């Protein structure tokens, strides 16, 4: 798949086995779905992702991160949706930033759609993600529809079709932030650990600051 055309692109063996092992060790105490705060040591371990992001979104830096660990003790499913919230250091009064929430002690908001249209998401796979490991499903091309109202999601997915994002450990999938995506529960023993990094080259207005990594 092509990032511009489809909203997703697969990069095989983007990280070495040693780089994958270092990320596994750094995040060993985290479980399930976790919003990562700055200071976890992650920033020193994502150089390959930063370099890859620079080739697709010049001037961008990692602005927030999440960690997913699906396995025997934590598995879940998500219906078709877009990720439309961003993480910032503190809440502020900025025009167009709405739906403020606090999750895991981190301020989140829905920004004007232009910020999301210019964002890049990288998912670093720390384990194999085969068919039984609940790989992410995407609707190719759905990123071109902007912020999709919930009642229209199913029709757009049907129009675009779906694709399973299979991966080996060390692979990276890059996505447009607005691509429609979904996933199901694990169907076999094992784990599916992923570091998800959001990248942006846009400064935030009115004193708002990206959370960072």
C-alpha positions in Angstrom: 0.0 0.0 0.0 1.0 3.6 -0.6 0.8 6.2 2.2 -0.5 9.0 0.1 -3.0 7.0 -2.0 -4.1 4.5 0.6 -3.3 6.2 3.9 -1.0 3.3 5.0 2.4 1.9 4.1 4.4 -1.1 5.4 8.1 -0.9 6.2 9.6 -4.4 6.7 12.5 -4.9 9.1 12.7 -1.2 10.0 14.1 -2.1 13.4 16.8 -4.7 14.2 16.2 -7.6 16.6 18.4 -5.7 19.1 16.3 -2.5 18.8 13.1 -4.5 19.3 14.5 -6.3 22.3 15.5 -2.9 23.9 11.9 -1.6 23.5 10.5 -4.8 25.0 12.7 -4.4 28.0 11.9 -0.7 28.4 8.2 -1.3 28.3 8.1 -4.7 30.2 6.2 -3.2 33.2 3.3 -1.9 31.0 0.3 -3.9 30.1 -2.8 -3.7 27.9 -3.4 -0.3 26.4 -1.3 2.5 28.0 -0.8 6.2 27.2 2.9 6.9 27.7 4.0 10.0 29.5 7.3 11.7 28.8 10.2 10.4 30.8 9.8 6.7 30.2 13.1 6.5 28.3 11.2 5.8 25.0 12.7 8.8 23.2 16.1 7.3 23.2 14.9 4.1 21.5 12.8 5.3 18.6 15.6 6.7 16.4 14.6 4.3 13.5 11.0 5.5 13.7 12.1 9.1 13.8 14.2 8.6 10.7 11.4 6.9 8.9 8.9 9.6 9.8 11.3 12.2 8.4 11.1 10.6 5.0 7.3 10.9 4.9 6.7 14.0 7.0 9.7 16.4 6.9 10.3 18.4 10.1 8.0 16.2 12.2 8.7 14.9 15.7 7.0 12.4 17.9 4.3 14.3 19.8 2.7 11.5 21.9 2.8 7.7 22.2 0.8 4.7 23.3 1.7 1.1 24.0 -0.6 -1.9 23.2 -0.1 -5.4 24.7 -2.6 -7.9 23.6 -2.1 -11.4 25.1 -3.5 -14.1 27.4 -4.3 -11.6 30.1 -5.5 -8.6 28.0 -7.4 -8.8 24.8 -10.0 -6.5 23.3 -11.7 -5.5 20.1 -12.5 -2.1 18.6 -15.0 -1.3 15.9 -14.3 1.0 12.9 -13.3 4.4 14.0 -10.8 7.3 13.6 -8.3 8.4 16.2 -9.2 12.1 16.5 -7.8 13.1 19.9 -4.4 14.5 20.6 -2.4 14.6 23.9 -1.0 17.8 25.3 0.8 18.9 28.4 -2.1 20.9 29.8 -5.5 22.2 28.9 -5.7 25.6 27.2 -8.1 28.0 25.6 -7.5 27.6 21.9 -10.1 28.1 19.2 -11.3 24.9 17.6 -9.9 22.6 20.3 -12.9 20.8 21.8 -14.0 17.7 23.8 -11.4 18.2 26.4 -10.8 15.1 28.6 -8.2 13.8 31.0 -7.1 10.2 30.5 -4.4 8.6 32.7 -3.6 12.1 34.0 -3.0 13.4 30.5 -5.0 16.2 28.9 -6.6 15.3 25.5 -8.6 17.3 23.0 -10.1 17.0 19.5 -8.2 19.6 17.4 -9.3 21.2 14.1 -9.3 18.6 11.4 -6.3 20.2 9.6 -4.0 19.1 12.4 -5.1 15.5 12.0 -4.8 15.6 8.2 -1.2 16.5 8.5 -0.3 14.0 11.2 1.5 10.7 10.7 1.1 7.6 12.9 3.8 4.9 13.1 3.2 1.5 14.7 6.3 -0.4 15.7 5.7 -4.1 16.0 7.5 -5.9 18.8 5.9 -9.3 18.0 4.6 -11.0 14.9 1.1 -9.8 13.9 -0.4 -12.6 11.8 -4.0 -13.3 11.1 -4.5 -14.9 14.6 -2.9 -12.1 16.4 -5.7 -9.6 15.7 -3.8 -7.4 13.2 -5.1 -3.9 12.6 -7.6 -3.6 9.9 -7.7 -0.5 7.8 -10.0 0.9 5.1 -7.6 2.1 2.3 -8.2 5.6 1.1 -10.6 6.5 4.0 -8.2 9.2 5.2 -9.3 11.3 2.3 -12.8 11.8 3.7 -11.7 14.0 6.6 -13.4 13.7 9.9 -16.1 11.1 9.2 -19.4 11.4 11.1 -20.2 8.2 12.9 -23.3 7.3 10.9 -21.3 7.4 7.7 -18.4 5.1 8.9 -19.9 1.8 7.7 -20.7 3.1 4.2 -17.2 4.5 3.8 -15.6 1.3 5.0 -17.8 -0.7 2.5 -16.8 1.7 -0.3 -13.0 1.6 0.5 -12.8 -2.1 1.4 -10.6 -3.5 4.1 -7.0 -4.6 4.5 -5.3 -6.5 7.3 -1.9 -5.0 8.3 0.2 -8.2 8.9 3.7 -7.7 10.3 6.8 -9.4 11.6 8.6 -8.2 14.7 10.6 -5.1 13.8 8.3 -4.0 11.0 6.6 -0.6 11.1 3.3 0.4 9.6 2.8 4.1 8.8 -0.7 5.6 8.7 -2.4 8.8 8.1 -3.9 9.8 11.4 -7.5 9.9 9.9 -7.6 6.4 8.4 -10.6 4.3 9.5 -9.4 1.3 11.4 -10.5 -1.6 13.6 -9.2 -4.7 15.3 -10.6 -7.9 16.9 -9.5 -9.9 19.9 -6.6 -12.4 19.9 -7.6 -15.7 18.4 -4.5 -17.7 19.4 -2.0 -17.9 22.3 0.8 -15.3 22.2 1.3 -11.6 22.4 1.0 -8.6 20.1 3.0 -5.7 21.5 3.1 -2.4 19.6 4.5 1.0 20.2 2.3 3.6 18.5 3.9 7.0 17.8 2.1 10.1 16.6 4.2 12.6 14.6 3.4 16.2 13.7 5.4 19.1 12.2 2.7 21.6 13.4 3.2 23.8 16.4 0.1 24.2 18.6 -1.6 27.6 19.1 -2.4 29.7 22.1 0.3 28.3 24.4 -0.7 24.7 23.9 2.1 22.2 23.9 2.3 18.6 22.5 2.8 16.1 25.3 5.9 14.7 23.7 7.6 11.4 24.4 
